[in-house]
C-alpha cells in the first residue's frame, strides 16, 4: 500500500470555504465510484484556515499520473472539478491551470506492515 499527499489553497472567502465544505459533506456518488474504480482505497482532506491537505492511500501499483488523466474520463468528475476550481487559489509553485500539487513525503512513522510512501 502506498500513500500520497497533495495540497492546494482555497480562496480567502469564508462563504466560499463553507460552500466547499458543504460539497464534501455531500460528495456525488459518481465521484466516489471513480475513486474506487481507479484504486484509491482511502482519501481524507484536511483544512486549516484556507489551506487544504489531501491524503490518499492506494495499492503499490497505483500510478498518480495516470490517475490524473483517468479521473477525467468520468463526466461527473469533470463537472465536479469545474465546480471545485471555483474555490481554489493556486499555490505559488503551481503552473497555470494546476491546482492540487503533489507533496514530497519526508517522514513516515507506521506500525502497520506493508505501508510505504510514494
C-alpha positions in Angstrom: 0.0 0.0 0.0 1.3 3.5 -0.9 0.2 6.9 0.2 0.2 10.4 -1.3 -0.2 13.9 -0.1 -1.4 16.8 -2.2 -2.1 20.4 -1.3 -4.0 23.5 -2.6 -5.3 26.7 -1.1 -8.9 27.9 -1.1 -9.8 31.5 -1.9 -9.8 33.7 1.1 -13.5 33.9 1.5 -15.4 32.4 4.5 -18.5 31.9 2.4 -16.6 30.0 -0.3 -14.8 27.9 2.2 -18.1 26.9 3.8 -19.6 26.1 0.4 -16.5 23.9 -0.4 -17.0 22.1 2.9 -20.7 21.6 2.2 -19.9 20.0 -1.2 -17.6 17.5 0.6 -20.4 16.6 3.1 -22.4 15.5 0.0 -19.9 14.1 -2.5 -21.5 12.9 -5.6 -21.7 9.1 -5.9 -20.0 9.1 -9.3 -17.0 10.9 -7.8 -16.6 8.3 -5.1 -17.2 5.4 -7.5 -14.4 6.8 -9.8 -12.0 7.0 -6.9 -12.7 3.3 -6.1 -12.5 2.3 -9.8 -9.1 3.9 -10.1 -7.7 2.2 -7.0 -8.0 4.8 -4.2 -8.7 2.9 -1.0 -8.7 5.9 1.3 -8.9 9.7 0.9 -9.0 12.3 3.5 -9.0 16.1 3.1 -7.9 18.4 5.9 -8.5 22.1 6.2 -6.6 24.7 8.2 -7.7 28.3 7.5 -7.8 28.1 3.7 -5.1 25.5 3.3 -6.1 22.1 2.1 -4.2 18.8 2.5 -5.3 15.7 0.8 -4.1 12.3 2.0 -4.7 9.2 -0.3 -3.9 5.6 0.0 -3.8 3.2 -2.9 -2.1 -0.1 -3.9 1.6 -0.1 -4.8 0.5 -0.5 -8.5 -1.3 2.9 -8.4 0.1 5.5 -10.9 -0.8 9.0 -9.8 0.0 10.5 -13.2 -2.4 8.0 -14.9 -4.9 8.8 -12.1 -4.9 12.5 -13.0 -5.8 11.6 -16.6 -8.3 8.7 -16.0 -10.1 10.7 -13.3 -11.4 13.0 -16.0 -12.7 10.1 -18.1 -15.9 10.2 -15.9 -18.1 13.2 -17.0 -19.4 13.8 -13.5 -15.7 14.1 -12.3 -15.1 16.7 -14.9 -18.2 18.6 -13.7 -17.0 18.2 -10.1 -13.6 19.6 -10.9 -15.1 22.5 -12.8 -17.1 23.4 -9.6 -14.2 22.8 -7.3 -11.8 25.0 -9.3 -14.1 28.0 -8.5 -13.0 27.6 -4.8 -9.2 27.1 -5.4 -6.4 29.7 -5.2 -3.3 28.4 -6.9 -0.2 27.9 -4.9 2.9 30.0 -5.8 4.6 26.7 -7.0 1.7 25.9 -9.4 1.9 26.1 -13.2 -1.1 27.8 -14.9 -4.2 25.7 -14.6 -2.6 23.4 -11.9 -4.4 23.0 -8.6 -3.6 20.1 -6.3 0.2 19.8 -6.0 1.9 16.6 -5.0 3.8 16.8 -1.8 7.1 15.0 -1.1 6.9 12.6 1.8 9.8 13.3 4.1 8.9 11.3 7.3 6.9 8.1 7.8 6.1 6.5 11.1 3.9 3.5 10.9 3.1 0.4 13.0 1.3 -1.2 10.0 3.5 -3.5 7.9 3.3 -3.0 4.1 2.6 0.7 4.1 5.2 2.7 2.1 5.5 6.3 0.9 5.5 7.0 -2.8 
